[in-house]
Amino acid sequence: MNVLVMIAITTGILSGIWGWVAISLGLISWAGFLGCTAYFACPQGGLRGLLISTLTCLSGVFWAVVIIAGSAMRPEWNILGYLLTGVVAFLMCIQARQQWLAFVPGTFIGACATFAAQGDWRQVVVSLLVGLMFGYAMKNSGLWLAKQREKQQNEAVKRTVFTETKGSEGS
């Protein structure tokens, strides 16, 4: 079995567990899946990828709150909300000049989750954070499983190729 199959197995198992955890803790399950998605989509892997995807998702939540709060200042001025959205979207992209905020999709995932949750940023933050950890566990447990499987297969090949033959040294 290849790496993708191993990641699929661990992702399937942990997705079911995430569904139970989300319901048990009163979290937003789809927001947690967005956290998983952010980790999987981040070009960096491992702990560095987890940190980058976490920082960008959280920055997206912040930017969404800025838009929501700014638009609420003068709700009768629809144009203010549109202008603010444009300026903030620019800032969401330009922040990627900073190394730890360089994953623009993570920023938009955090913002979209906040908008979809109607501004309930506290609930979104917790759900995204737990989802990010699940995404990390899904991918890395699958990679670990694939590495273990490959190790077993290599050992099996070695045993068949290098079998002990007694008395073959010229005797």
Secondary structure, DSSP 4 states (H G I P E B T S, - for coil): --HHHHHHHHHHHHHHHHHHHHHHHT--HHHHHHHHHHHHH-SS-HHHHHHHHHHHHHHHHHHHHHHHHHHHHSTT-HHHHHHHHHHHHHHHHHGGGSGGG--HHHHHHHHHHHHHTTT-HHHHHHHHHHHHHHHHHHHHHHHHHHHHHHHHHHHHHHHHHS---TT-S--
